[in-house]
């Protein structure tokens, strides 16, 4: 589904959407913004409940492609929508 770009920190979500790879905290923030509830946290990551699924997001500076795919699928969140939410999150943090 995803393709790595020329640089290690670039992720191509679809044919015309390319973003810098998200951190675990950015993914968690987006899921919480969409209504996911934090079930528990530990030093390895966070379990969230979203859309009747339990989703684990690791505490990492950069989320791996396969992990991001799994998270988006479980959260029933499309790649294009995720890219918009990520851009909005980064804009508001700046």
N, C-alpha and C positions, 0 to 999 in steps of 0.2 A: 504494500500500500504506500509506504513512504520511501523516499529515495534520498540518499545523502547527497549533498551538494559538493562543490569543489572544495570547500573548506569544511573542516570537521564539525564546526558548530552550526552549520546551515542544514535545515531540514526542508525538503520539498513535500508538502502535504497533498498537493494535487498539481495538475498541469500548470496552473498559473499562480499558485500560492506557495511562497517560500518564506520561511521565518527562521530566526535564530532559535536554536534548540532551547526548550523550556527547562527550567529547574523544577525540582520536586515541589518546592514551595509555591511556584507559579501555578503548577497543575492543581495543587491542593486548594489554592485561593480561588481558582476558576470553578472548581467543583463546588466549593462552599457557596460561591456567588450564585450558582445554579440551584442551590438548595440541599446539597449533600450535607449530611451530618457527620461530624467526627465521632467515631465510636471509641477509639483509643489511640494513644500515641506512645511510642517508645523510641529508643535511640536509633532504631533502624528505619522507621517510617511511621506512616499514619494509615489507619483503617478508617474508611468513610463508608457510609451507607447512602446509596443513590439508586433510584429506580429498582428497588427490591434486590440490589446487588451489593455485596460487600467488596469494596475496592481497596487494594493496598497500594500506596504510593511511597516509594523509598525516599529517604532523605539523601538526595544527591544534587550536586551542582548542575548536572545535566541528565535528563531522563532519556533512557535508551529507546530506540525506535520501537522495538517489540513491546516494551512495557507501556509506551504511550499508546500504541495501537490497542492493547488490551484494555487500558483505562478508558479510552474513548468509546470502545465497543460496549463495555459494561455500563458506562454512563449514558449510552445512547446519544452520543454527541458526534456530529459530523466534523470532518477535518476542516472544512471551510468555516464553520461556525466557531470552532476552537481557535482558528487563526485570528478571527475578528476579536474574540474575547481576550486572547493573549495580547494582541496589539493594544486594546483598550486598557488592559491591566498594566502594561508597561508604560503607556502614556500617562496614566494617573499616578504611577509610582515615580515618574521623572520630575 
